[in-house]
Amino acid sequence: MHSHNFDITIKDLSKIEGHTDLEVEVREGKVVSSKLRINENKRFFTQAAVGKPALGVHQIVSRICGTCSIAHLMCCINCVESALKVEPSEQTVALRDLLLYGLNIRDHAMHLYLFCLPDIFGKDSVLEFADKGYEHDLVHKAFDVKSAGNDLCVLTGGRAVHAPFPQVGGFLKVPKKEDAKKVVQTLRKVRAAAVEFVDIFHKCSCHFDSDTTYISLRNNRFSYLDGDLMTSDGLCIGHSNFRTHLEKTVVPYSTAPGFEFQGRPYVVGALSRMNINKDTLHRSTVKELSKSLKAFPSANVFHNNLAQAIEIVHSIDSAIELLEGMDFKEEPKKQIKLKRCDGIGVLEAPRGTLYYNLSIDGEGKIAFADLVIPTSQNQINMDKDIGALVQDRLDGGMGKDDIPLEIEKLIRAYDPCMSCATHFLRVKWK
């Protein structure tokens, strides 16, 4: 059926941040090449950080990504504190946890409910959902959950994007008790909807297993902020050793670098976190979602969506417990002595492990910056899986006209980044 030659070309993929094309070549029914061409212009943030004050550079790098600005901001702060030997207070750690919980609620909600949910319902976008009834209600619930994540970010960070309150050593402001209570009420209100979405993604029939290594931070409370790096093979990696295990690879047809771990492709993100950390989820989340959690550990790429849905519930449960258990107080600003030093920051951004390595000179300015972004880490494995998915669908007898949508679903499952686009653009067959 597929003995002839053809190419799959998707120009300017949307529902991702930036510009990307895809080319797949099929010869005599076999996939011979798969190239995810990331062609976004370089933005030179690592160079832009050099020469900037170490105590303020976090606000610059937060502009790397609008949706993940909080992750970049917090990882940079983490890195500078590591270099200058600054120990954050217990309250500061709690506030940072809350900020990351808010980020993951709103970021995952946007990706899952507005970009991936239409695939499950056979729609091009949520704009095609019925204007009343079940589908209509789901759209409203989606925005309610995302809004709750925004509220949590505003409470702790001052804004949902480019938060102004976090700084090296602490926070400029802390939540007021009455404001915290309002956010708790909002989180409790949307929790049932978040659980409902978990069930929807658990029942999703999309399936494709990836033969790869999974990497994430490992800790005892499923925090996005701390712990040691661990692989699905059980290898524990110290933060200072992480970069030595990675090999930066030039992808000749892409402007973004790729990374391999000990010479092999690997994956970071919610699926990796769930495979490695599911036993440390909040107890209320485990009790509520025990059926869905049986899916992990998993090699199914589409379970990244399920893992994100579960993380939303975990973030809600963890945030409620923290907000109800803390009485936030204004703390004196830490006196920080600047010096020549190096630091490493690692945290879990919504799309996976984010790594910062900064050098500070004797004047307290950034002398060197090395950033390892989740999407770059996933790029080589994603490229490999696209080719394997096409071959799998061809071998299963799927017609070539149905394959592009399968590719789109796979890329969405990886969640390489978000944008405001409503659908992928046209597919051209040669």
ABEGO torsion letter per residue (X at the ends): XAABBBBBBBBGBBGBBEBBBBBBBBBGGBBABBBBBBABBBAGAAAAABGBBAAAAAAAAAAABAAAAAAAAAAAAAAAAAAAGBBBBAAAAAAAAAAAAAAAAAAAAAAAAAAAAAAAAGBABAAABBABEAAAAAAAAAAAAAAAAAAAAAAAAGBABGBAABBBGEBABBBBAAAAAAAAAAAAAAAAAAAAAAAAAAABABBBBBBBBBBBBBBAAGBAABEBBBBAAGBBBBAAAAAAABBBBBBAABABBBBBBGGBBBBBEAAAAAAAAAAABBAAAAAAAAAAAAAOBBABAAAAAAAAAAAAAAAAAAAAAAAAABBBBBBBBBBBBBBBBBBBBBBBBAAEBBBBBBBBBAAGBBABBBBBBAAAAAAAAAAAAAAAAAAAAAAAGBBAAAAAAAAAAAAAAAGABBBABABBBBBBBX
